[in-house]
Structures are given as C-alpha cells and as structure tokens.
C-alpha cells in the first residue's frame, strides 16, 4: 500500500490524480460513455432518418430530370427506400434505459460502500449494500438533495421524488420489468405533459425521465468526487493514510470485480 500514490485532487473543473488511481477514473468514464451512447440512440436515428429523407428527395428530383431529358438510365432498388425509413423508426425502451441507469447508480453505491467501510471483500460489500438504512443514506447523501446538481436545477421536482418511491421504482423495474405506484416514467418530450398530469391527479403519482435519473446520477458522481477530493486534502494536511486506505479499497474492488470489456478493434488476430 505504501508504494502506491493516491493523490485525488479536484479543482472544480478537472480531476488531477496519481497514475495508480487511473483505473478508478477510467472505469467510471467507460460506464459514462456506454450509458450516454445508449441514451443517445434515438437522437442518432432521428438524425440519420432526416438525412436519408433528404437523400430520397434529391434522388426523386434527379430521377425526374433524367426522365425529362430522356437520358438512358436503368436502375432498380433492391428494396423500396421508404421501407428503410420505416426501419429507422425507434420505439424507445424506457424501462430498459431506467434499469441500466439504476445499475449505474448501484455501481456508485458499491464503490462508496467500499470506500466508507474500508473493504474490498465481495461478500461484505454485498451485505452492506443490502442494508435498507445504507441504501437510504446513499440516496439522501448523494442523490436526492440540494447539493446534487440536478436537485439544484429542479428544486420543486426534487421535493416530489422521495427516497422510498425511488427504491420502489428500482425494485419494480428490476424484478418485474414494470412500474409500480408512486413514481412513473416519462419521455423527456412529454415532460411538460407529465407535469400537467401530475397536477391533474393532485400529485398522487409523479414522473421521472431517464434523462432526469441520469442527471441525478451524474450529480451523485460529482459529489463523490468532491468528497474524495476533500478527504484526500485532509489526509495530506494531517499526514494520515486514511484516504489512501479507503481509495485503494475502491481500486481493488474495481480490479477484482469490474467486467473486462474488449472491443473488436483491440483484438489483433
């Protein structure tokens, strides 16, 4: 442990860390990339569909010009181009998106549990993260509070998203692929309508979008980074190894149980 450097400094904009802690940062960054790619599929398909429509319109104009000028040209599409447009329509998998996001959130929960309890033991982390009080404390300290950037941006909505409703939504999705009573899911495009619906039903049910949950998660990650920064600075001031012991437990947890992901472009065969 003594041979490893564990500086973790955050200046408000960027994180400066020791090389020995790069696996921690890289692990979190890779998860962020995957989540953002998944949430961005619909937007990419909409963009492709729009561009393809423009190409089809251009082809129609060119075909008319060829006909008008009696230019010899013979070409037949293997498939009607409009069929391709239909395939580019996207049914957004809201439940699946929320399940992935809750898995992302639980990853942060496991890492902060390893950090707080100075352990990288799999069974111990599993036991600790099953504790209802620990779950609620994590949601309160890092997710559903006024320090979280999402909470600062949407204070009124934050008041109506309770810790219990968030846990029930997570359990309902992961166990039954469904949405229980209390907190529903909406598309971002329907947020205005969702807000009006909440008022009509007198807030007997509230709604959250995947983008909302992802905003909460990013806010939680930022609070964790700030905590690590503060603890690191305090340990340096006091000449203590406390932060080193804690953050190395996080590193060991990722090293032992983080999934090994290999992309095709990394395989040279």
N, C-alpha and C positions, 0 to 999 in steps of 0.2 A: 504493500500500500504506500509506503513512504517514497518509493521510487517514482510514483505516478504524480504528475502535475494536474491539479484540478481547479485552476482558476476559471471562474464563470462570471464575467462582468458584462452588464447591460447598461448602456449609456442613454437609453430611451429610444434609440433608433436601431442600433445594431448590437449584436452579441459578440463579444470577444472571449474566446475560450481556449483552454490549453488543448494541444493536439490529442492528449489522452482522452478527452471528452468528446471528440469529434463524432464517434459512433452514436452518442446520445442525440446530438443535433441532427445528424444525417438521418437517423431513424424517424424522428419527428417530421423532418422535411419531406421524406419519401411518402409518409402517410398523408401529409397535406396535399402533395401532388396528386396522389391517387384519388382522394376524395374530391378535389376540385375538378379533376378530369371527369369523374362520374357525374357530378352535378352539372357539368357543362356540356354534356352530350346533346341535350335538347337544343341549346343555343347554336351549337355547331351544325346540327342537322337543319335547323331553320335557315341558317346562312347558306348552306350548300343547296338547299331546296330553292331558295331565292335566286341564286346564281344559275342553277340549272334551268329554271323557268326563263331567265333572260337568254340563255343559250338556245332554248327551244324557240323562243320568239324570233331570235336572229335567224335561225335555220328556216323558219317559216317565211321570213322576208326574202332570204336568199333563194329559196325554192320558187317563190313567186317570180323573182327576177329571171331565173333560169327559164321558167315557163314562158314569160313574156318575150324573151329574146330567142326563143327556140334553140337553146343550147342543148346539145346532146349530152345527157347525163342520166345515168341509171344507177340508182342505189336504193336498197330496201333495208330498213331497220330490222334487226332480228326480233325486236320487240317494240311495241308502241311506246314512245318516250314518256307518255303520260303515266304509264304503269310504274315507271321508275320514280316519278314524283309521288305516287301513292305509297311506295315503299319507304320513302323518306319521311313520311308522317310518323310521329313519335308519340306513343302512349306513355306518358311519364310515370315511372314506377315509384310513386311517392312512398309507399310502405317500405320498399327495398332501400330507398335512399335514407329513410329515417333509421332503419336497422343498422346500416353501415355507419351512420353518424353516431348512433348510440355505442357501437363497437369502438369507434374513435374516442368517444368520451370515456369509456371504461378503460381504454388503454392509458389515458392520462390518470385515471383514478388508481390503477395498479401501480403506475410509476411513482405517484406522490405517496402512495401507501408504503412502497419500498423505501422511499426517502424518509418519511416521517418515523418509520419503525426500525430503520437501520437493518433491513433484512433483504436478502435476495432469494430466500428459501421459497420455493414454489408453493408448498403446502401452507406455509404460514401466510403468504400473501393472499392465497385463495381464502383462507379462514378469515383474515382481517377484512377482505373486501365483501364478504358475505354478511358482515355485521350491519344491521339496519342503521344504527347510530352513526357508523363511519360513513355510510353512503349519504345520509342526510347532511352530515358535516361537510363532506366534499362538495355537494351541490350548493350548500349555503356559503361556504368559504370561497369557492372559485367560480361558480356558475350563476346562481340566481341572486345577485346582489348588486348594489350600486357602484361597486368598484369594477365590475366586469364591463368592458367597453360596450357590449350590446345593451346591457342594462342601463348604461348612461345615455345611450341613444334612444332607447324606448322605455322610459321610466314607468309610464302608465301601463304598458303591456306587461312589464316585469311584475307589477303588483298582482296581476291576474294569472301568472304562471307559477303555481305552487310547487314545492318540492314533492309533495305526495302525488300530485297529478302527473308530474314528470316521470316519477318512478312507475306509476301505473301504466302510463303510455308505453314506456320502455318494455315492461313485462308483457303487456298485451300484444305488442308487436313481435317480440322475440319468441313468445310461447304460442301465440295463436294467429300470427300474421294479420292481426286485426287491430281496430282502435276501440278502446273501451270508453266509458262515460267520463266526462270531465274535461279532457283536452283532446281536441280533434286536430286533423292535419289539413292544411290548405295549400294550394299552389300560390307562389308569390303574386301571380297575375290576379288572383282572387282575393288578395289581402284586404282591399277596400270593401269588397262584398262580405268578407269574413267578419270585418269589424262591425258592419251594419247588422249582420246576422247575430252577432254576439249581443248587440243592443236589443234586437227584437225578442230574443229569448231570455232577456234580462240576465245575461252572463251566467246562465246555468251550464253553459259549455263555452270554452274558449278555443281558439285555433292557433296553431303554430305551423310555419312552413319549414321545409328542410333548410332554406337559407337562414331562417331565424335560429334554428338549432346549431347550424354551422357557425353562425356569428357568436353564439354563446360559447361554443367550444373554442373558437379562436381567442375569445376573451379570457377563457379559463386558462388556456396555454400561456397567454401573456402574463397572467397573474402568477402562474407557476414560475415562469422565467424571472419575474421581478422578485419572487421570494428567494429563488436560488441566488440571484444577484446580491440581495440584502444579506443572506446568510453567509455567502462567500466573503463579502466585505467585512462582516462582523468577525468571522473566524480569523481573517488576516489581521485585523486590529488586535484581537485577543491572543493571537498566536495559538489558536486552537485547531485541532484536527476534526472537529465535529462535522463541518461541512464536507470535508474530504471523505469521511466515513459514510455519510449519507449519500452523496452523489455517486460514489463508487458502487453502492448497492443498486442504484438506478442503472448504471452502466452494466453491471453484472447481470441484472435481470434482463436487459435487452440482449446481451450477448448470449445468454442461456436459452431464452425463450422467444426471441424475436424471429419471425419467419425469414428464411433465406429465400430471397427473390432474385432470380436470374433471368434477364431479358435475352431475347434471341441474339441481339447484336453483341452480347457479351460472350457468346459461345463461338469459338473458332474450331470448327471441325472440317 
